[in-house]
Amino acid sequence: MNNVQWLDEVKFNEQGLIPAIAQHHLTGRILMVAWMNRESLALTAEKQQAVYFSRSRQKLWHKGEESGHFQTVYETRLDCDGDVIVLQVEQHGGIACHTGRESCFYRKLTPQGWEIVDPQLKDPTAIYGASAKDAHEHTAPQEQIDVLAHLGQLMQQRKQADADSSYVATLYKKGLNKILEKVGEESVETIIAAKDYAVQPTQEHLNDLIYETADLWFHTIVMLGHFDLDPKLVLDELARRQGLSGLVEKANRTQG
């Protein structure tokens, strides 16, 4: 698009920027919101791939340049005031958020506050490597606690749900033995994944190890839910152990 007249109709703000909303072209889900300047908007139109402007790094940001999760742009729209862009995109890799989720809008307001309701599809370190430790890193510990709190509440909800409504509800319907059987299965699969990674430490085997460990942790949380126990109790126990060596901890348990 060599004609720049269309760019002249865009109302950039005082910093020369305009907000851009990326929306899934099939489902309509809002994936993310970022900023564009004149150059990035022109490049987006030219490449038919989303190019944004990073305010923190003060440079053009071709979405997917680090993660590989590019956005193919099917349509670009300008709102009635000329100061907001909407992109209809295909999100390659199915992940738009730096936290490893489909959408940046993964928290929902509930009576208990903001709750994480979307699963993490991939560990950010598996996407970005060391660069995942960026300006967003400080949010990770709280997110991890929120996930555990959410799962604990979810277990109680699933215990009351119809057995046909979810996988977890089915496990609770089948009883403790079935739940423990799943914990055992996931333990074995985690051991196999760990051995595979030890023999051949490829990215694929690392992803398998993380995935199987997540399955194991999840099913232990289901088990705790059977006894109406909050996963936070395990966190509290781990926190209590901080500063104790393994030998001291073992001795304390023996004495108890």
PECORBEL-V721871 format. One record per residue. N is the residue number from 1. SS is DSSP state (alpha for helix, beta for strand, coil for the rest). PSI is psi in radians with two decimals (NA if undefined). Layout:
# PECORBEL-V721871
N_SS_PSI ; N_SS_PSI
This chain:
# PECORBEL-V721871
1_coil_1.66 ; 2_coil_-0.48 ; 3_coil_2.08 ; 4_coil_0.08 ; 5_alpha_-0.67 ; 6_alpha_-0.57 ; 7_alpha_-0.57 ; 8_alpha_-0.32 ; 9_coil_-0.12 ; 10_coil_2.31 ; 11_coil_1.63 ; 12_coil_2.64 ; 13_coil_-2.98 ; 14_coil_-0.48 ; 15_coil_0.07 ; 16_coil_0.46 ; 17_coil_2.79 ; 18_beta_2.39 ; 19_beta_2.46 ; 20_beta_2.19 ; 21_beta_2.16 ; 22_beta_2.15 ; 23_beta_2.37 ; 24_beta_2.22 ; 25_coil_-0.30 ; 26_coil_-0.81 ; 27_coil_-0.37 ; 28_coil_0.03 ; 29_coil_2.40 ; 30_beta_2.13 ; 31_beta_-0.70 ; 32_beta_2.89 ; 33_beta_2.29 ; 34_beta_-2.98 ; 35_beta_2.61 ; 36_beta_2.56 ; 37_coil_-3.07 ; 38_alpha_-0.75 ; 39_alpha_-0.76 ; 40_alpha_-0.62 ; 41_alpha_-0.72 ; 42_alpha_-0.72 ; 43_alpha_-0.64 ; 44_alpha_-0.78 ; 45_alpha_-0.64 ; 46_alpha_-0.80 ; 47_alpha_-0.35 ; 48_coil_0.53 ; 49_beta_2.52 ; 50_coil_2.19 ; 51_beta_2.14 ; 52_beta_-3.14 ; 53_beta_2.11 ; 54_beta_2.04 ; 55_coil_-0.59 ; 56_coil_-0.62 ; 57_coil_-0.14 ; 58_coil_0.90 ; 59_beta_2.85 ; 60_beta_2.55 ; 61_beta_1.80 ; 62_beta_1.86 ; 63_coil_2.17 ; 64_coil_-0.03 ; 65_coil_-0.49 ; 66_coil_-0.72 ; 67_coil_-0.42 ; 68_coil_-0.01 ; 69_coil_1.25 ; 70_coil_2.81 ; 71_beta_1.99 ; 72_beta_2.22 ; 73_beta_2.11 ; 74_beta_-0.50 ; 75_beta_2.48 ; 76_beta_2.22 ; 77_beta_2.62 ; 78_beta_2.36 ; 79_coil_3.07 ; 80_coil_-0.53 ; 81_coil_-0.12 ; 82_coil_0.30 ; 83_coil_0.26 ; 84_beta_2.36 ; 85_beta_2.45 ; 86_beta_2.20 ; 87_beta_2.25 ; 88_beta_2.00 ; 89_beta_2.77 ; 90_beta_2.14 ; 91_beta_1.84 ; 92_alpha_2.40 ; 93_alpha_-0.20 ; 94_alpha_0.20 ; 95_coil_2.06 ; 96_coil_-0.45 ; 97_coil_2.53 ; 98_coil_-0.22 ; 99_coil_-0.02 ; 100_coil_0.37 ; 101_coil_2.87 ; 102_coil_-0.78 ; 103_coil_2.63 ; 104_coil_-0.29 ; 105_coil_1.25 ; 106_coil_0.06 ; 107_beta_2.36 ; 108_beta_2.43 ; 109_beta_2.18 ; 110_beta_3.00 ; 111_coil_-0.37 ; 112_coil_0.01 ; 113_beta_-2.82 ; 114_beta_2.20 ; 115_beta_2.43 ; 116_beta_2.13 ; 117_coil_-0.07 ; 118_coil_2.43 ; 119_coil_2.66 ; 120_coil_2.01 ; 121_coil_-0.43 ; 122_coil_2.48 ; 123_coil_2.27 ; 124_alpha_-0.58 ; 125_alpha_-0.46 ; 126_alpha_-0.32 ; 127_alpha_-0.86 ; 128_alpha_-0.20 ; 129_alpha_-2.46 ; 130_alpha_-0.44 ; 131_alpha_-0.13 ; 132_alpha_-0.33 ; 133_coil_1.23 ; 134_coil_-2.74 ; 135_coil_-0.28 ; 136_coil_-0.08 ; 137_alpha_-0.60 ; 138_alpha_-0.25 ; 139_alpha_-0.28 ; 140_alpha_-0.86 ; 141_alpha_-0.75 ; 142_alpha_-0.67 ; 143_alpha_-0.72 ; 144_alpha_-0.71 ; 145_alpha_-0.73 ; 146_alpha_-0.68 ; 147_alpha_-0.79 ; 148_alpha_-0.75 ; 149_alpha_-0.74 ; 150_alpha_-0.76 ; 151_alpha_-0.67 ; 152_alpha_-0.75 ; 153_alpha_-0.66 ; 154_alpha_-0.68 ; 155_alpha_-0.75 ; 156_alpha_-0.64 ; 157_alpha_-0.75 ; 158_alpha_-0.50 ; 159_alpha_-0.49 ; 160_alpha_-0.11 ; 161_coil_2.83 ; 162_coil_2.45 ; 163_coil_-0.45 ; 164_coil_-0.07 ; 165_coil_-0.41 ; 166_coil_2.84 ; 167_alpha_-0.77 ; 168_alpha_-0.72 ; 169_alpha_-0.63 ; 170_alpha_-0.74 ; 171_alpha_-0.78 ; 172_alpha_-0.61 ; 173_alpha_-0.65 ; 174_alpha_-0.33 ; 175_coil_3.10 ; 176_alpha_-0.72 ; 177_alpha_-0.71 ; 178_alpha_-0.70 ; 179_alpha_-0.79 ; 180_alpha_-0.59 ; 181_alpha_-0.73 ; 182_alpha_-0.68 ; 183_alpha_-0.74 ; 184_alpha_-0.78 ; 185_alpha_-0.79 ; 186_alpha_-0.54 ; 187_alpha_-0.81 ; 188_alpha_-0.77 ; 189_alpha_-0.57 ; 190_alpha_-0.71 ; 191_alpha_-0.78 ; 192_alpha_-0.76 ; 193_alpha_-0.68 ; 194_alpha_-0.72 ; 195_alpha_-0.68 ; 196_alpha_-0.72 ; 197_alpha_-0.60 ; 198_alpha_-0.67 ; 199_alpha_-0.72 ; 200_coil_1.56 ; 201_coil_1.12 ; 202_coil_2.90 ; 203_alpha_-0.65 ; 204_alpha_-0.79 ; 205_alpha_-0.58 ; 206_alpha_-0.77 ; 207_alpha_-0.70 ; 208_alpha_-0.74 ; 209_alpha_-0.77 ; 210_alpha_-0.76 ; 211_alpha_-0.82 ; 212_alpha_-0.63 ; 213_alpha_-0.69 ; 214_alpha_-0.72 ; 215_alpha_-0.73 ; 216_alpha_-0.84 ; 217_alpha_-0.75 ; 218_alpha_-0.79 ; 219_alpha_-0.47 ; 220_alpha_-0.56 ; 221_alpha_-0.65 ; 222_alpha_-0.75 ; 223_alpha_-0.80 ; 224_alpha_-0.68 ; 225_alpha_-0.55 ; 226_alpha_-0.61 ; 227_coil_0.20 ; 228_coil_0.64 ; 229_coil_2.33 ; 230_coil_2.32 ; 231_coil_-0.39 ; 232_alpha_-0.45 ; 233_alpha_-0.62 ; 234_alpha_-0.72 ; 235_alpha_-0.72 ; 236_alpha_-0.69 ; 237_alpha_-0.73 ; 238_alpha_-0.70 ; 239_alpha_-0.65 ; 240_alpha_-0.56 ; 241_alpha_-0.22 ; 242_coil_2.32 ; 243_coil_-0.15 ; 244_coil_2.38 ; 245_coil_2.84 ; 246_alpha_-0.67 ; 247_alpha_-0.70 ; 248_alpha_-0.76 ; 249_alpha_-0.75 ; 250_alpha_-0.70 ; 251_alpha_-0.70 ; 252_alpha_-0.72 ; 253_alpha_-0.66 ; 254_alpha_-0.73 ; 255_alpha_-0.55 ; 256_coil_NA
